[in-house]
Amino acid sequence: DWKVFPLLSIASIKNGILHYPFGEELSELLYNPDYYARINLAIQQKLSCKYAWSLYELCVDYGGVGRTKWLTLSELRYFFGLK
């Protein structure tokens, strides 16, 4: 499956307030906090490559658990988007 969601297809300003709608499916994704990790922006700025960023996100996802799950090398490659 493949999806694309243009974030601001329509926007307006009325009485100094910006109004813009999200489609129903995108709104449901944005509302669900299970899809997102709490990222420390100070740490993000120190990371120098996309693989470090991905690894940091993985670790943050498992922060409440106390350890990350075991990944095979093929799973880790998939997670990083590598062949």
N, C-alpha and C positions, 0 to 999 in steps of 0.2 A: 504494500500500500504506500502511496505517496500523497502528501497533502501540502498545500501552501496557504498561508494566511496573511494577506496584506493587512498590516496593522492599522493604517489610517487611510482607508479608502474615501472617507468623508469626514470632514472636520469643520466646525464653525465656532465663532466666538460671539457670544451674546452677553451683554452687560459685563464684559471683562472676564467671562468664564469660558474656558475652552470645553467644547462638547464634542465627543466622538464615540461612535458605537463600535462594539465588537460583535462579530457573529456569535450565534449561540454556542457552537462547538468550541470556538476559541475561548469564549467566556468561561465555559466549563473547565477547560484546561488551565486557564489562569487562576481560577478560583481554588483548584485542588492543590493544597500545599504539599502533597505527597510527591509531586513531580519536581520539587525544588529543594535545594539545600541552602542553608544560611551561609553565605560566602563572606569572608572577611576581606574587604576591599584593600586593606593595607597589605595583606598577604598576596592578594591577586597582583598587585603592582610589582611585587618582587619576583614573580615567576617569569621566566624568560622564554618559555616555549609552550606550545599547545599541549604537549604530552605531560608536562609538569602540571599544567592547569587541569587536565583531565584526571590525573592521579590525585590532585588535591580535592577535586569534587568527589571522587570516589571515597576518599578518606573522610570527608565531611559527612557524606551520606551515612557512614557507619559510625559516626562519632558517639552516638548514644549507646551503641552496642559495646564499644570498647575495643573492637578489633574489626578489621575488614574481613570479608569472606575470602576463601581460597579461590584463586583463579588459575585455570590452566593457561599455558602460554598462548594457545589459540584463542581463548576467551579474552585474554589481555590484548592481543593483537586486534581482535574485533572491537573491543572497547575503545582502543586508540584509533580505529579506522584504518588499520594497516592490513596489507594482503599477507 
